[in-house]
Amino acid sequence: MTQLIGEFDCKLDAKGRLSVPSSLKKQLLDVERDGLVVSRGFEQNLIIYPRKVWSDIVADMMKLNMYVPENREFVRKFQRGATELSLDAAGRVLLPKSLTDFAGIGSEVILACQLDRIEVWDKKAYDDLFNDSPEDFAKLAEKVMGGMNKGGEDGK
């Protein structure tokens, strides 16, 4: 299972190419062979998935009943703009303009590893996410993780 770690300040070049930091590439073991997929995030960001992670998500979606309107809507929205990425010889990926426009991404971006995927944020938008106080984070941690027992099951 892929577990990505790190937060990386990056810049897009004039053509919309993103240089993948070498320390991140080392974590993406099969990226040069299998590739990546980029899609819209749930917030105003993009998400880059290793191909294996994307394939697992799609396999789960294939099990959805497509006669249910909410399922069709979710699949449509989730896959909107999804694009395969591959590293060029210089270790860069080209982010589609339609997706960078959606996410409001300028030339300065943050790559934020989130478990098995990488969120791509405009630097200012990402910084704005963390304007809350440490106490707010402590309350969120208690709400999300506080009921977990050591066995990993919800204690509620």
C-alpha positions in Angstrom: 0.0 0.0 0.0 1.3 3.4 -0.9 1.9 5.8 2.0 3.1 9.2 0.8 4.7 11.7 3.2 5.6 15.3 2.7 4.6 18.8 1.7 6.5 20.4 -1.2 6.6 24.0 -2.5 6.8 23.9 -6.3 6.3 26.2 -9.3 4.6 25.6 -12.6 6.5 26.7 -15.6 4.9 28.9 -18.4 3.6 25.8 -20.1 1.9 24.4 -16.9 4.5 21.8 -16.3 5.2 20.7 -12.7 8.6 19.4 -11.7 8.0 16.5 -9.3 10.5 16.8 -6.5 13.0 14.0 -6.4 12.2 13.1 -2.8 8.5 12.6 -3.8 9.5 10.6 -6.9 11.4 8.2 -4.7 8.1 7.5 -2.9 6.3 6.8 -6.1 8.1 3.6 -7.0 6.2 2.6 -10.1 5.3 6.1 -11.4 7.6 6.0 -14.4 6.1 2.6 -15.5 2.5 3.0 -14.5 1.9 6.7 -14.6 -0.3 9.0 -12.6 -3.9 10.3 -12.9 -4.9 13.9 -12.0 -8.5 14.9 -11.3 -10.5 17.5 -9.5 -10.4 17.4 -5.7 -13.4 17.8 -3.4 -12.3 21.3 -2.5 -10.8 23.8 -4.9 -7.7 21.7 -5.5 -6.5 18.8 -7.7 -5.6 15.3 -6.7 -2.8 13.3 -8.2 -3.3 9.5 -7.8 -0.7 6.8 -8.5 -2.2 4.7 -11.2 -2.8 1.7 -8.9 -4.7 3.9 -6.4 -6.9 5.3 -9.2 -7.6 1.8 -10.6 -8.7 0.7 -7.1 -11.1 3.6 -6.8 -12.5 3.0 -10.3 -13.0 -0.7 -9.4 -15.1 0.4 -6.4 -17.1 2.8 -8.6 -17.8 -0.1 -11.1 -19.7 -1.8 -8.3 -22.1 1.1 -7.9 -25.7 0.7 -9.2 -25.8 3.1 -12.2 -29.6 3.1 -12.1 -29.4 5.2 -9.0 -29.2 8.9 -10.0 -26.8 9.9 -7.1 -24.4 7.2 -8.2 -24.3 8.5 -11.8 -23.9 12.1 -10.6 -21.0 11.1 -8.3 -19.2 9.1 -11.0 -19.7 12.0 -13.5 -18.3 14.6 -11.1 -15.5 12.4 -9.8 -14.2 11.6 -13.2 -14.7 15.0 -14.8 -11.4 16.2 -16.2 -9.5 13.1 -15.1 -6.3 12.9 -17.1 -3.4 10.5 -17.3 0.0 12.0 -16.5 3.4 10.7 -17.3 6.8 12.1 -16.4 8.8 13.6 -19.2 12.6 13.1 -19.4 13.1 16.1 -17.1 10.8 14.6 -14.4 7.9 17.0 -15.1 4.2 16.4 -15.6 1.9 18.7 -17.6 -1.2 19.7 -15.6 -4.2 20.3 -17.9 -5.2 24.0 -18.1 -8.9 23.2 -17.5 -7.9 21.6 -14.2 -5.6 24.3 -13.1 -8.2 26.9 -13.9 -10.8 24.9 -11.8 -8.5 24.9 -8.8 -7.4 28.5 -9.2 -3.8 27.4 -9.4 -1.2 30.0 -10.3 2.5 29.5 -10.7 3.2 28.7 -7.0 1.8 25.4 -5.8 1.9 23.1 -2.8 2.0 19.3 -3.3 0.5 17.9 0.0 0.8 14.2 0.4 -2.4 12.8 1.9 -2.0 9.0 2.6 -2.0 7.4 -0.8 -2.6 10.6 -3.0 -1.2 14.0 -3.5 -3.3 17.2 -3.3 -2.2 20.0 -5.5 -3.1 23.5 -4.2 -2.5 27.1 -5.1 0.0 28.2 -2.4 -2.2 31.0 -1.0 -5.3 28.8 -0.9 -3.4 26.1 0.9 -2.0 28.5 3.4 -5.5 29.9 4.0 -6.7 26.4 5.0 -4.6 26.6 8.2 -5.7 29.9 9.6 -7.5 28.3 12.5 -6.1 28.0 16.0 -4.3 25.0 17.5 -7.4 24.5 19.7 -9.6 24.1 16.6 -7.2 21.3 15.4 -7.3 19.7 18.9 -11.1 19.6 18.8 -11.2 18.2 15.3 -8.7 15.5 16.3 -10.9 14.5 19.2 -14.0 14.4 17.1 -12.4 12.4 14.2 -9.9 10.2 16.1 -11.0 10.4 19.8 -13.4 7.4 19.6 -10.8 5.1 18.1 -9.5 2.3 20.2 -6.1 0.8 19.7 -7.5 -1.9 17.5 -8.5 0.7 15.0 -12.3 0.3 15.4 -14.6 3.2 16.3 -15.3 3.1 20.1 -18.8 4.7 19.7 
